[in-house]
Amino acid sequence: MRRSTRREFVQALSASAAFAPMMGGKQRQGSGSPGRIIAYVGTYSSPQGANRGQGIHVLDMNLSTGALVPRTVVKSEANPTWLAFNGDRTRLYSANEVSSPETGAGTVSAYAVDRPTAQLTLINSVSSEGAGPAHVSIHPAGKHALVANYGGGSVAVLPIGADGRVGSASDIKRHQGAVGPAQASSAPPGSFAISGHDRPHAHMIEADPSGRFVLAADLALDQILVWRFDPANGTLIPNDPPSVALPPGDGPRHFVFHPKGQWFSSLQEEASTVVTFDYDASNGRLSAKQTLSTLPRGFAGTNFTSEIALSPDARFVYVANRLHHSIAWFSIGADGTLTWVGEEWTRGDYPRSFTIDPSGRFLYSCNQRSDAIASFGINPKSGALTFAGQYTPVGSPAHIVFLR
């Protein structure tokens, strides 16, 4: 990855200046003053290892310019690396990767959100029932949290009380099966992207838009597991079929549902591919229809993908590449198939994840090894990203979410 020239940097700043008046004017028409959104950033914060975060960092986002300004930090040494709001954004939940010496499991924490001040108040923390919880999501009904334990190879359902408190697990599923090969069958030429094909590794869990089915990606099993959800008991019932396979060794990591509920895209960490499926919401079944590389044509070498997300208008899919340090985007066709459109350098090292702000105007890349979040403007017509000339220093950033 080449360094940017001074001319390119000046051009980026000019692009940033161009965004500000256009977006500021549009916002003033709607609200009478520049808007403000609160950003919460989960970090790697444990004293053990090369972690430089301090917990959950709270920042102000200026809706006109996209700039992030630090506000405060909710201190934690538990590696609160993944964050999820409940439906009305009055509660924030974190998956904490640091394991208990007694049980070997990580935790999930619940925080009350004070909207006027953006302050977080810890409600409680409970066991995630597995080591290294890497992902937490909230079921659409708002009464259960779903957590994927990467190190423990398990997923768990945690009841949520009326006050937002998380309870002990109502169900735990420990993934079982034969792990795939160390070398991804769909990897680019010369790739040494070998990570988790040693034992089951649950990487993400989320309900479909209806809440009737819950899906989880297991990187080592090379499968998307599917359960029917019992809301009365907070339990997971294997679907028929109970899973869908990805190519051997490819390592499904994260996935996203299209808002229409009929398409589903899975991102493979070790193969650097995105696979699009038709999704039958009536029975929770997936049928693969398309596979595309997340890397430019002709790429050779090692890369690990990290994140996949839809634009708020559901016209584009974005994916992040680590080691290639880029975010690529695809347009979504009328039949749900994807078409490669372009890519943009993340202006930093190892984009752990990225998030598009609620307005759809800016994308923020959490560049973990660079200890900064880079901001990009989004062209609403083409989906193209343009660096906004803004770096926000945050130690070991992992995930950013927004409160509007």
N, C-alpha and C positions, 0 to 999 in steps of 0.2 A: 504494500500500500504506500504510494508516494506521499511526500509531505506537500501541503498546500503552499503555493507561492504567496508573496505579499499581495500581489495583484488579486489573486483569488479571494484572499481574506477581505480586502477592501470591497470586492464585488459582493461578498456575502453580507457585509455590513450595509451596503447600499440596498441590497434586497430586503434586509430587515427594516430599513428606513421606509422602503416602499410599502411594506406590509402595514406599518403602524397607522398612517393616515387613512388608508383604505378601510382597515378593520375598525379603527377608532370611530370613523365617521358612521360606519354601519351600526356600531353599538350605540352611539349617541342617539341615533334615530329611534332605537328601540327602548332605551331606558333613561335618556336624558343625561347620563354620565358614564364614563368608562367603567366597564364591568370588572368584577373581581371574583376569582374562584380560589378556593383553598386546595392546596395539594398536600398529600401525605405520602411520604417516601419510606418504604421499608428498607432496611439495610442489613448487611452482615456486620454484627456489632460485638460478637464474642471476643474476649481478650485472647483466646486461643486462635492461632492462625493469622493470616494476613488480612485482618478485618479492621476497617477504619471507621465504620459507622458508629453512631451513638445510640441507636434505637429507631424510633419513628420520627423522622424530621418533618416539621410542619412549615409550609411556605405559602405565601400569597402569590397568586398568578394574576397578572394584569391581562385582562381579556383583549385589550387593544393591541398590546405589543407582544404578548406571550411571555414576558419576563417573569421569572420566579425570584421572589425575595424571601430569604429565611425569616421565619417568625419565631419558632421555638423548637425544642426537641423533647419528646417524651422518652426519657432515658430507659434503656433496656439493654442487657448484655445477652439476651436470649436468641439473637439472630431473628428478629421479626421480619422475615424476608418476603412474605406474601400477605397482601391485605385484601379485604373484601368488605364492602358495605352491605347492610341489609337494604330492603327495598326502599324505605323512606329516608335512608341515610342518617338515621339517628343513632346507629350503632356501627362500630368498626371492629372487624375481627382480624386477628393476625395469626399466621402459622409460624411458630417459633421453633427453629431447627435445633437448638441446643437440647441435648438429651439429659434426662434426669439420671444421676449416678445410681439411684436406687432401682429404677425400672428400665432404663435405657430408652425411654420414650420421650418424644418432644411434647410440646404443649400447644394449645389454642387459647388465645386470650380474647376477651370481649371488652370493648371500651364504649362508654357513653360519649356521644358527640354533642358538645354545646355549640349550636350553630352561630349565635352572635359572636362568640369569641374564638371559635374553632378549637377550643380546648378539648383534650381527651382525658377522660377519667376512667381508670381501670375498674372494671366491674368484677371480673374474676378470671382465672385460668384453670384449665383442666387438661388431663393427659390426652394426647392425640392418639394414644394406643398403638404407637409405632415410632421407630426412630426416624429422624430427619423429615418432619412434615414439610413438604415442598409446595403445597397448594391447599387453599381453603376456599370454598364457595358457599353461598347461601341458597338453599332450596327456594324456588319461587314463592311458596306459601309463607316463607319467613320463619318457620317453626323448627328448622333443623339446619345445622352446619354440616358440610361434607368436607372431609379432610383426606388428602392422599399422603401417605407416609413413604417417601422415596427409600430411605434406608431400611425401613421395616417391611417393605413390600406388602403393604396393607392399606385398606381404606376404612374409614369409620364414619358413622352418623352420630352427631352430637345434638341432643335436643336443645332448643333455645326457649328460655322462659319469657314471660310477659315483660320482665324488666331487662331483657337482653342477655341475661346470664346463660352461659353454656353449661350443660349438665354432662354427666358421665355418659359414655357411649351407649346408645340403644342398639347398635349393631356394629360388628367388626368383621370385615372380610379379608382373609389373608390369601393373597394371590398364590396360585400354585400352577405348575406346569413346566414344560421343558423350555429353557432359555434358548434364545437364538444364537447364531454364530457371532464371534467377535467382530468380524468384518462385514460391514453392511453390503448387501447384494446390489444396492442401487447407488452406492457411493461414487463420487467423482474419481477419475483416474488418479492413482497415487495417494489416495486418502489413507490416513492413519487415524481416522475418527473412531477410536475404540474407547468406550467408556463403561457402560453398565451392564454388559451381558455376562454377569456372573451369578446373579440370583434375581428374583422378582423385584422390580422397582416401580411402584405406583408413582406417576409423575403429575397427574391432574385428575380431578373429579368434578363433574358438574351435571346438573339436571338438564334435560331438554327444555325448550320453551314452555311446554305444557306442564312440566313437573311430574309427568307419569313415569318417565324413565330416567335413570341415572347412568351416565357413562364415565368410564375411567380409562386413561391411557397407561399401559404398563410398558415401559421402555424395553425391559429385558425379555419379556415374553413376546414382544412384537405384536401386541394385540390391543384392540379397544374392547374392553369388557362392558357388557350391557346388563343392567338390572331393571326390573320393575320396582317402583317405589311404593311402599305401604306407608302412607302418611299417618295412619292411626297409631301404628306401633313404631314408626321410625326404623323400618327394616328394609333390606335389599333382597329381592327375590330374583334368582337367575332368570334371564330372559330366554326365549327360544328363537334363535340360537343365543347362547350366553356370551358370545364374543365374535369379533371379526378379525381376521389376520391381516397384518401388513407384511411386506416382503421380509424374508429372514435377515436379521441383523440391522434393519433400518432404524429401529428405535423410536416409536411414536412418543412424543413429548407433550405437546399441547394441541388443542383443537378448538374449533369455533363453529357454532350453529349460525346459519343464515336466519334473519328474522322471520322469513316466510316459513321456517320450520321444515323445509323440504330438502335442504342441502346441508352438508356437514363437511368441513375440511380439517384434515389431520396433518400436523407438521412433524416430520421425522428428524430427530436430532442428529443421527449418525449418517443418514443417507443424504441429508440436505434436500429433501423433497417435500412437496405438499400434495396430498392425495385428496381429491374431492369425491364425495359419496352422494348418492341419492339417499335420502332418509325418509323412511315410511313412519310417520308419527303415530300411526294407528297401532303398530306392533313393535316399534323400536328397532326395526331392521335397517342395516346399512348395506348399500351396494356400490362398490367402487366404480367410478366412471372415468377418472382422469388422474394422471400423475405428471407433475412438472418439477423441474429443478428450481431451487431457490437462488441458484447462482448463475452468473452470466455464461452465455454459450462459450465453450472452450475452456472453462475453468478446470484446473487440475490441482490436486493437493488436498489438504485437510481443512475441514470446516465443521462447526457444530451449530445447528440452528437453535434458537431459543424461544421466540415468541411469534404468535400469529394473532391478528386482530382485523376486524372489519371497520371500515369507515362508518361514521354514524348514519350516513345515507345508504349504506349497504351496497355501494357501487364498486368498492375496491377492497381487496384483501392485501394486508401488509404482513411481511415476515422479516425476522431479524436473523442475521448470520454472524456468528462469532468466529474470530480469526480472519475471516474476510472483512469483518467490521462494516457491514452494510445493512441497509433495509431496502428490500425489494418490494414492489407492488404490482398487483395484477388487477385487471378489470374483470368484472363478473358479467357473464353473458346472460341472455334471457333464459337459458336452460341451466344456469348455474355453473357452467364451465368457465375456467379461468384463462386469461391471456396475459402473458408477460408484457409489462409496460415499461418499467425502468427500475433503477436502483440509485441509492444515494449513500455516500460514505457517512458513517455515524459520528465522525469527528472525535472518536475516542476508541478505547480498547475494550473489547468484550462486552457488547451490548447484552446485558443479562435479560432485559425485557424492555418494552416500550409501551406507551399508552397515548391514545389520542384524547385530547381534552373534550369536555362535553359540547363545546361549540363546534367541534370538528375542524377548527382552524389551525391547530398546532399539534404536532407529534413530539413526544419527549422520549429520548433514548437514555436509559439508565446504563451508562458505560462503567461497568463495575470496576475494572482495573485502572481506569483513569480517574476515579473518584470525582466524577462530574456527570451532570445531566445536560445533554445537548438538546437545543430546541430547533424545530423545523417548522416552517410554514407549509401549509397544504393547499395546493391549487384545487379548488372544488370541481373544476371541469375535468382535468386530466389526472388528478390524484397525485401529481408530482410533488416531491419534497424539495424545499429550498432551505438551506441552513440560514437561521435567523440571526447568526452572529452572537448567540448567547450561550454561555456555559454557566451552569450553576454548581458550585462546589458542594458535593455531598460525599462523605466517605463511603466507599463500597456500596453504591446504590443498587438495589435489587428490583424494586417494583414501586410504581407511582400510581396513585388513584386520586380522584378529584371530587370535591364537594362543591356543588353550585348552589 
